[in-house]
């Protein structure tokens, strides 16, 4: 088990409850104290079975996240699945592999722009596309595919609802004495923590935000983080590698 120095910066992982558990476990194997903070929890959208006619008309399904897979795939188990199934990144692909459904993912950084750059869109003669994500998800990809002539539908398989931050977690954040390294890959997860912990949030802003995209970097900058660092993508391996780049700085303070 890693040994932590109490004066070393803590790593704060802003996540969704019951989501990104694998990333948190990987971060906890590093020689840093990791505090996981969740102010949202995932709930499947009711009546997903009603989407069957729409889904079976599509020639391409896109799963935007592992949460989308976990909520949608069990309901759609006996449906007719299309020949082309795309997943946003390695984590989402592994989640779908667990259901015995192979898929293709884009190259890093695994964002909507990378998905749009996949060769499949120039190989297909149009058709219907179903993008499966969470409620209030980013619709940039659906709009871009529609502009290219694909009949694109964006459907929500899950929603994120507020959940109280554990009192013990809030107390640990309040006790931070060194500016932390704050990791988040979801704007919604970070925004929820920001709203749920107004007294502790300034302590997080005193540290470095580590994010996987320019969009999240701009958001972190607008919130006033003291420094911003970038991971190559939201993939677990890339986030962990980015955190490792901060480890020499941590050890130098010990």
N, C-alpha and C positions, 0 to 999 in steps of 0.2 A: 504494500500500500504506500502511495506517495507520502513523503514527509513534508509538512507545510510550515513555513515560518509565519508567525502571527503578524509580522510587520510587512509581509509580502502582499502585493495586490491580490485581492480575491477576483475570481472569474465569475461574473454574473451572467447566467444564461436566461434570457427572457424567452419563454416558450409558451406553448399551449398545453394545459393539463391533459395527460394521456396522449401527447404527441411529442415527437422528437426524442423519445426516451433513449434511442440508440446514440444520438449525438451527446446527450447528457452523460451517458455511461462512458463514452469515449473521452470526453473532457475530464471526467473524474479520474481517469487513469494518468493524467498529467500531474506534475508536481506543483499544483496550485489548489487552493481551497475553492471549491465550486459551489455556488448557491444558485439553485434553480428557482426561478420566480414565474408563476403562472397566475394570470388573472382572467383567463378564458378557459372554457372547456368545450370540447367538440360534442355535438349532438346530431345524429342523423336526421335529415329532413323527413317528416312523415309522408306516407303515401308515395314512396319512391316507385312502387310497382306500377303506378299510373303512367310512368314514363316509358313503359315497354313499347307501345306502338311507335313513338317518336324515335326511340333508340334503335329499334330494328330496321328503321328506314335509312339509317346512316351508314355510309360506307367507311367512315373513319370515326373512331372514338379517341378522344384525348383525355387522359387522366392528369389533372393538374397537380395532384399531391397524393401522398400516401393516405391521408385522411379521406380523400375522395374514393380511393380504392377500397378502403376498409368499410366505408358506408355503402358504396354502390355495388361492388362485386358480389357480396352475398345475396343481395336481392335479385341480381341479374344472372344468377348461376345457370338457370335453365333457359335463358333467352338465347336468341340467335345473335352471336357476336360477329362483328365484321371481320374481314380479312386483314384490315389495317388497324392496329391498336398502338397508340403512341403514349408514352409516359414522359413527364416533365424532366425527370432525372434519375440517377441510379437508385435512390431511396424509393421512389415511386415504382420503379421497375421491379425492385426486389419485393415490394409489397404485392404487386400483381403476380409475380412468379409464384408466390405462396398459394395462389388460387389456380395455378396451372395454366396461366395465360401469358404466353410470350409477348413481348412488345419491343418497340424501338424507341430510343431516346435521342435527343439532340446532343451535339457536342457542348462542352463547357462554353459559357457559364450556366447553361441549363435554364435560361429564362425564356420569356415569350418570344423575344427576338431570335434566339437560337432555334426555337421550335419552328418559327416561320422560315428560317434558312435551310431547313431539312430538304433534301432532294425530292422527297415524296410529293411535294406540292407541284413540282413541274412534271412529274411522271403521271399524276392522276388527271383525268379529263374533267375535272370538276366533281360535283356530287355533293352529298349531304355530309356534314361534319357535326359531331356532337362533342362539345367540350364539357367535361364533368369536373366541377370544382366546388368551392364553398360559396355560401351566400355572400354577396358583396365582394366577390373576387374581382381581380383585374380583368377587364374585358377587352384589352388591347388586341390580343391574338384573335379573338372571335371577330372583331371589327376588321382586322387586317385580312383575314381569310375571306370574309364577305366581300371586301373590296377586290379580291382576286377572282371572284366569281363562284366561290363555294357557298352553298346554302348552309350557313353555320348557326347552330343553336347552342347557347350556353345554358347549362342547367346546374342547379345547386344540389349536391348530394348531402351536404351537411351545413350546419351553422355553428358559429362560435358564440357562446353565451357567457356573460360574466360569471365569475366564481370568486369568492373571497380569497385573498392571499392569506396563506397560513400565518398566524400570529408569530410563530417562531421564525419564519422567514423574514417578516417585517422587522423583527427585533435584530436579526443578524445584519440586515441592511443598515439599520439605524446605528449599529455599533461599528461600522466601517471606519477605519482610521487612515487608510491609504487609498488614493484614487483607484478604482477598480478597472478591470477590463470587462466591458459589457458586450456580450455577443447576442445578436438577434438576426434572424433570417426572415421574420414576418413583421411587417409594419403594424398589422393589427394587434399582434401579441404585445409588441412594445408599447403601443398606444394604450392598451388596456392597463398595463402596469403603471404607466405614467399617470393615468386617471385614478387608479386605485390607491396609489401610494404618493400623494402629493408632498408629504413631509420627507420621505426618503428619497424622492426623485432627484433633488439637487445633489445628493451624494453620488448618484450614478453619473450625473452630468459632469462631475469633477474628473471623471476618468476617460478612458478611450473606448469609443464605440467601434466594434469590429463587425463589419457587415459584408455581404457577398455581392452587392450590386451598387451601381452609381445612383440608382433611384433611392436606395436606403441610405447611402452616404449623404445625399442631399437632405434627406429627412433628418438624419442625425445632426447635420450641421445646422438645420433650422431650429432644432431643439436646443442647441447650445452646448453640445459635448465639447470637452476641452481638446480632444484629439479624435481623429477618425482613421481607422485602418481597414484595409480591404482584403477579403479572401477572394480567391480566383473564382469561386462559385459557391452555391449553397450546398453542394455535396458534402457529406460528412467528412470525407478525407481532406477536402480542401479547407474546410473550416478548422479542423484540427491542425493542419499544417500551418495555417495562418496564426493560430494561437501559439504554436511552438516557436514561431519567430519572435514572440514576446518573452519567451522563457529566459534568454540571457539577461534581459533587463530585470526580470524578477530576481534571478540569482544574484545580480549585482547589488541588490538592496539588502541581501541577507548578511 
